[in-house]
Amino acid sequence: MGNSGSAVKVCTDHQGGINWLSLSPDGQRLLTGSEDGTARLWSTADSQCRGHFQGHESYITFCHLENEAAFTCSADHTIRKWDVVTGQCLAIYRGHTSIVNRILVAKDYLFSGSYDRTARCWSVDKEKQIQEFRGHRNCVLTLAHYSSRDVLEEEEEEEEEEEKVSRDLLVTGSTDCTVKVWWVSSGRCYQTLLGHTGAVLCLILDAPNRELFSGSTDYTIRTWNIVTGEQLKVFKEHQGSVICLELVNRHLYSGSADRTVKCWFVDTGERIQTYKAHKHSVSTLKYHAGILFTGSGDACARAFNSRSGVLQNIFRGHKFIINCIQIHNELLYTASHDGTLRVWDIRGICKRNKRRLKKERSVQGRSSQKGSLSRLFNNKVGCMVQQENGE
C-alpha cells in the first residue's frame, strides 16, 4: 500500500467549513459551498478561484453547478442562482420556512428539500414556485428525480392519464423514516415507501431497471420497485447508519458510520466486498476506473482496489471530516469541514490499476485458453475410448 504524500494544491480561501463540492457537466469548473455563507468557483485547469458568490445570510448547506449557472441553498431558508461568469446573483427563491438542505436541478425545474418538512419545485428561469410537496412528518433530507417515460410501459402510462401533462416524478427521503414519490405536475403523492425504521439519509435511482435504493440510520439499504412501490431486498450487514451510496454496473457501494464501505451485487443482494481501514464514519465515496475513493470523518481520503478491497493509498492533510469528493482528469478533489479544498494527483494509482486489470485479463484469457484446450483434449480422449470400446 502506497502513500500519496502531499496534495498538489491546497485552496484556503474559505473562512469556514466546506459542506459540498459540485463539478460542472463539462468538467471545467468546481463549486464549493461553505459555512462562511459564500460559494466559490474554481477552475479545474489550474485550481484557481474564479468566482466568489456572496449574498446568503447564513451558511450554505449544499450547492449545484451547471455549465452556465450555479445554485446554492442555505440555512437562511433561500436558494440562489448565480451567473458563473460575472458572479452576479440572478435569482432568489423564497418560500421555505426553515433550513434548505438539498437542491436538485433537472430540465427546467429546480427542486429543494427543507427542514420545514416540505419539498418544493421552482421554475429555474422565472424565480417562481411551481409546486409544493407536503406530507412528510419531518424534514426532507434527500431528493431524486425521474420521468415516468423512463420506467412505465405504454399500458401503464394510460392508467395515469390524469398526470399525462407532465410525467416527471420527484422522490424524497425524510427523517420520518419514509420515502415518497410525487407527481411534479400536481404535487400528489404517487407512492409512500414504508419499511425503514430510521431516517432516510441517501437515495440513488436506477430508472432503466425501475429500482430505487435508500440508505438509513436503521443500518439498512432497501431496494424498491419505483412503479409498484414494492420493497425488493433489504441489505442488512452494516453496523451503523448508511450515509452514502454509489451504483456502478449493478454493483452498489455503501458508506457507513460503522467505518466501512460494502459492495453488493444488486441482482442477488449478495455482499461481495468490505473495504476497511477507516478510523471514523465514511462520509462520501466515488468510484473511478476500478478504484473506490472514500472520504471519512477521520480527515483522510482513501483509494481501494474495488475488486480486491486492498487499500492502495491514503491521502492525509485535512484536519476535519471530508464532506465531499470529486474526480476529474485523474485529479482527486477533497472538500473538508476544515475549510480547505485539496487537489491530489491520482495518475499513478490509475496507471497501476490499469496495469493490474490488464494483467488479470491476460491471466483470465490464458486460463480460458487452457480450459478450451483441456476440453478439446478430453473430448478427443473420450472419442478414442468410445472407439476402443466399439461404442
C-alpha positions in Angstrom: 0.0 0.0 0.0 1.5 3.3 -1.1 1.1 6.7 0.4 0.3 9.6 -1.9 2.3 12.2 0.0 1.3 15.9 -0.2 -1.6 17.4 -2.1 -0.8 19.1 -5.4 -2.7 22.2 -4.3 -4.4 23.4 -1.1 -7.0 26.1 -1.5 -7.6 28.0 1.7 -9.9 30.9 0.5 -13.0 29.9 2.5 -13.3 31.1 6.1 -15.5 28.2 7.2 -16.0 24.5 6.6 -16.9 23.4 3.1 -20.2 21.5 3.1 -20.4 20.5 -0.6 -18.5 20.3 -3.8 -20.1 20.2 -7.2 -18.4 19.6 -10.7 -19.9 21.2 -13.8 -21.1 18.8 -16.6 -18.3 20.0 -18.9 -15.7 19.4 -16.1 -14.2 22.9 -16.4 -15.3 24.2 -13.0 -15.9 23.2 -9.4 -18.2 24.9 -7.0 -17.8 24.9 -3.2 -20.5 25.9 -0.6 -19.3 26.9 2.8 -20.2 27.6 6.5 -18.9 31.1 5.8 -22.1 31.8 3.8 -20.3 32.1 0.5 -19.7 29.9 -2.5 -16.6 29.8 -4.6 -16.0 28.8 -8.2 -12.7 27.0 -9.1 -11.1 26.3 -12.5 -10.1 22.6 -12.9 -7.4 23.7 -15.3 -5.3 25.4 -12.6 -7.3 25.1 -9.4 -7.5 28.9 -9.1 -10.6 30.6 -7.6 -12.5 32.2 -10.4 -15.6 33.4 -8.6 -16.8 34.4 -5.1 -20.6 34.3 -4.6 -21.8 36.4 -1.6 -25.3 37.2 -0.5 -26.6 34.4 1.7 -27.3 35.4 5.3 -26.3 32.1 6.8 -24.2 29.1 6.0 -24.6 27.2 2.7 -25.7 23.6 3.1 -25.5 22.4 -0.5 -24.6 23.6 -4.0 -25.1 22.5 -7.6 -23.1 23.6 -10.7 -24.3 23.7 -14.3 -22.1 25.0 -17.1 -23.6 28.5 -17.2 -25.2 28.8 -13.7 -24.5 27.9 -10.1 -27.1 27.2 -7.4 -26.8 27.3 -3.7 -29.1 26.7 -0.7 -28.8 27.9 2.8 -29.8 27.9 6.4 -31.3 31.4 5.6 -34.3 29.5 4.1 -33.4 30.6 0.5 -31.9 29.2 -2.7 -29.9 31.4 -5.0 -28.9 31.2 -8.7 -25.6 32.8 -9.8 -24.0 33.7 -13.1 -20.7 31.8 -13.3 -19.1 34.4 -15.4 -20.0 37.7 -13.6 -20.7 36.3 -10.1 -24.0 38.2 -10.1 -27.0 36.7 -8.2 -29.6 36.1 -10.9 -32.5 34.8 -8.7 -33.5 34.3 -5.1 -36.1 31.5 -4.5 -38.1 32.3 -1.3 -40.8 30.2 0.3 -39.2 27.7 2.6 -39.7 28.4 6.3 -36.6 26.6 7.6 -33.1 25.4 6.5 -32.9 24.3 2.9 -30.6 21.3 3.0 -30.7 19.9 -0.5 -31.4 21.0 -4.1 -31.6 19.2 -7.4 -31.7 20.7 -10.9 -33.5 18.7 -13.7 -34.6 20.1 -17.1 -36.2 23.5 -16.3 -37.0 22.5 -12.8 -35.2 23.3 -9.5 -36.2 21.0 -6.6 -35.5 21.7 -2.9 -35.9 19.8 0.3 -36.1 21.5 3.7 -36.3 21.1 7.5 -39.8 22.7 7.1 -41.0 19.2 6.1 -41.7 20.1 2.5 -40.0 19.7 -0.8 -40.7 22.4 -3.5 -40.4 22.7 -7.2 -39.4 26.0 -8.8 -39.1 27.3 -12.4 -35.4 27.8 -12.9 -35.8 30.9 -15.1 -38.9 32.6 -13.6 -37.8 32.6 -10.0 -41.3 31.2 -9.2 -42.5 28.3 -7.1 -44.4 25.8 -9.3 -45.3 23.1 -6.7 -45.2 22.3 -3.0 -44.9 18.6 -1.9 -46.4 18.4 1.6 -46.9 15.1 3.5 -43.7 14.2 5.3 -43.9 14.4 9.1 -40.3 15.5 9.5 -37.5 17.2 7.5 -36.7 16.2 3.9 -33.1 15.2 3.6 -32.5 13.8 0.1 -34.0 14.1 -3.4 -34.1 12.2 -6.7 -35.9 12.9 -10.0 -37.1 10.8 -13.0 -39.7 10.7 -15.7 -42.4 8.1 -16.0 -41.4 7.7 -19.6 -38.2 6.1 -18.3 -40.0 3.4 -16.3 -43.6 2.9 -17.4 -44.9 0.8 -20.3 -47.5 2.3 -22.6 -50.4 0.5 -20.9 -49.3 1.7 -17.5 -49.0 5.2 -18.8 -52.6 5.1 -19.9 -53.6 4.3 -16.3 -52.0 7.6 -15.2 -54.0 9.6 -17.7 -54.6 12.5 -15.2 -50.8 13.0 -14.9 -50.1 13.0 -18.7 -49.4 16.7 -18.8 -46.2 16.2 -17.0 -44.7 12.8 -16.4 -41.9 14.0 -14.1 -41.7 12.5 -10.6 -39.8 13.6 -7.5 -38.5 11.2 -4.9 -38.0 12.5 -1.3 -36.3 10.8 1.7 -37.1 12.0 5.2 -36.2 11.7 8.8 -39.8 10.4 9.3 -38.4 7.0 8.0 -40.3 7.2 4.7 -39.6 7.6 1.1 -42.3 9.3 -1.0 -42.7 9.6 -4.8 -44.6 12.6 -6.1 -46.1 13.7 -9.4 -44.5 17.0 -10.1 -47.4 18.5 -12.1 -50.0 18.1 -9.3 -48.0 17.7 -6.1 -49.9 14.5 -5.5 -48.1 11.6 -3.6 -47.9 8.7 -6.0 -46.2 6.2 -3.6 -45.2 6.1 0.0 -42.4 3.5 0.5 -42.6 2.1 4.0 -40.1 -0.2 5.7 -37.3 1.8 7.1 -37.2 2.3 10.9 -34.8 5.2 10.9 -34.1 8.5 9.0 -33.5 8.1 5.2 -30.1 9.7 4.6 -29.4 8.9 0.9 -31.2 7.8 -2.3 -29.9 6.5 -5.6 -32.1 5.9 -8.6 -31.7 3.3 -11.4 -34.7 4.3 -13.6 -34.0 1.9 -16.5 -34.3 -1.0 -14.1 -37.2 0.6 -12.2 -35.2 0.5 -9.0 -34.6 2.9 -6.1 -32.1 2.4 -3.3 -32.4 4.1 0.1 -29.9 4.1 2.9 -30.9 4.8 6.5 -29.9 5.3 10.1 -31.6 1.9 10.7 -28.3 0.4 9.3 -30.0 -1.0 6.2 -30.2 -0.3 2.5 -33.5 -1.1 0.8 -34.3 -1.6 -2.8 -37.7 -0.6 -4.2 -39.6 -1.1 -7.4 -40.5 2.6 -8.2 -43.5 1.6 -10.3 -45.3 -0.7 -7.8 -43.7 0.6 -4.6 -42.8 -3.0 -3.7 -39.8 -3.5 -1.4 -37.5 -5.9 -3.3 -34.5 -6.5 -1.0 -33.0 -5.4 2.3 -29.2 -5.2 2.7 -28.5 -5.8 6.4 -24.8 -6.2 7.2 -23.9 -2.7 8.2 -23.5 -2.0 11.9 -24.1 1.8 11.6 -26.1 4.4 9.7 -25.8 4.2 5.9 -24.6 7.6 4.9 -23.8 7.5 1.2 -24.4 5.3 -1.9 -22.9 4.8 -5.3 -24.2 2.5 -8.1 -21.9 1.2 -10.8 -22.5 -1.7 -13.2 -25.1 -3.4 -11.0 -22.7 -3.1 -8.0 -23.9 -0.9 -5.1 -21.3 0.7 -2.8 -22.5 1.9 0.6 -20.5 4.0 3.1 -21.5 3.8 6.7 -20.9 5.1 10.2 -19.6 1.7 11.1 -16.3 2.8 9.4 -16.7 0.5 6.4 -17.8 0.6 2.8 -19.5 -2.5 1.4 -20.1 -3.6 -2.1 -23.2 -5.5 -3.0 -24.3 -7.3 -6.2 -27.7 -5.8 -6.8 -29.2 -8.7 -8.7 -28.7 -11.2 -5.8 -28.3 -9.0 -2.8 -25.0 -10.7 -2.0 -22.3 -8.7 -0.2 -19.2 -9.3 -2.2 -16.6 -7.0 -0.6 -16.0 -4.9 2.5 -13.5 -2.0 2.5 -11.9 -1.4 5.9 -9.2 0.9 7.3 -11.3 4.0 8.1 -11.0 5.2 11.7 -14.3 7.1 11.6 -17.6 7.2 9.6 -17.4 7.1 5.8 -19.0 10.3 4.7 -18.6 10.2 0.9 -17.5 7.9 -1.8 -16.8 7.9 -5.5 -16.0 5.0 -8.0 -13.5 5.8 -10.8 -11.7 3.4 -13.2 -11.8 0.3 -11.0 -10.8 2.3 -7.9 -13.1 3.2 -4.9 -12.3 6.6 -3.4 -13.6 7.4 0.1 -13.7 10.4 2.4 -14.0 9.9 6.1 -14.6 11.6 9.4 -11.0 10.7 10.3 -9.9 13.5 7.9 -8.4 11.1 5.4 -9.4 10.1 1.8 -8.5 6.6 0.7 -8.2 4.6 -2.5 -9.1 1.0 -2.7 -8.9 -1.6 -5.5 -12.7 -2.0 -6.0 -12.4 -5.7 -6.8 -9.9 -7.0 -4.2 -10.7 -4.5 -1.5 -7.0 -3.8 -1.0 -6.1 -0.3 0.3 -3.9 1.4 -2.3 -3.4 5.0 -1.0 -4.2 7.2 2.0 -4.5 11.0 1.3 -3.5 12.8 4.5 -3.6 16.5 5.2 -7.1 17.6 6.1 -7.8 18.4 9.8 -11.5 17.6 9.9 -14.2 15.4 8.2 -14.1 15.2 4.4 -17.6 16.1 3.3 -17.4 15.6 -0.5 -15.1 14.3 -3.2 -15.0 14.8 -7.0 -12.7 13.3 -9.7 -11.7 14.9 -13.0 -8.8 14.4 -15.4 -7.1 12.0 -12.9 -7.2 14.6 -10.2 -9.0 13.9 -6.9 -10.6 16.9 -5.2 -11.5 16.7 -1.5 -13.5 19.3 0.4 -13.5 19.4 4.2 -15.0 20.9 7.2 -11.6 22.4 7.9 -12.4 24.9 5.1 -9.9 23.7 2.5 -10.2 22.3 -0.9 -7.3 19.9 -1.7 -6.2 18.6 -5.0 -4.4 15.3 -5.4 -2.7 13.7 -8.4 -4.1 10.1 -8.9 -2.4 9.4 -12.2 0.0 6.9 -10.6 -2.8 5.0 -8.8 -4.9 4.9 -12.0 -1.9 3.7 -14.1 -1.1 0.9 -11.6 -4.7 -0.2 -11.5 -4.9 -0.2 -15.4 -1.8 -2.4 -15.5 -3.3 -4.7 -12.8 -6.6 -5.0 -14.7 -4.7 -5.7 -18.0 -2.6 -8.4 -16.3 -5.8 -10.0 -14.7 -7.5 -10.1 -18.1 -4.4 -11.6 -19.7 -4.3 -14.4 -17.0 -8.0 -15.0 -17.4 -7.5 -15.2 -21.2 -4.7 -17.8 -20.7 -6.9 -19.7 -18.2 -9.8 -19.7 -20.7 -7.5 -20.9 -23.5 -6.1 -23.7 -21.3 -9.6 -24.7 -20.4 -10.6 -24.8 -24.1 -7.5 -27.0 -24.9 -8.2 -29.2 -21.9 -11.8 -29.7 -23.0 -10.7 -30.4 -26.6 -8.1 -33.0 -25.3 -10.7 -34.6 -23.0 -13.2 -34.8 -25.9 -10.6 -36.5 -28.1 -9.7 -39.0 -25.3 -13.4 -39.7 -24.8 -13.8 -40.4 -28.5 -10.8 -42.7 -28.6 -12.2 -44.6 -25.5 -15.6 -44.9 -27.2 -14.0 -46.2 -30.4 -11.9 -48.8 -28.5 -15.0 -50.0 -26.7 -16.8 -50.2 -30.0 -19.4 -47.7 -29.0 
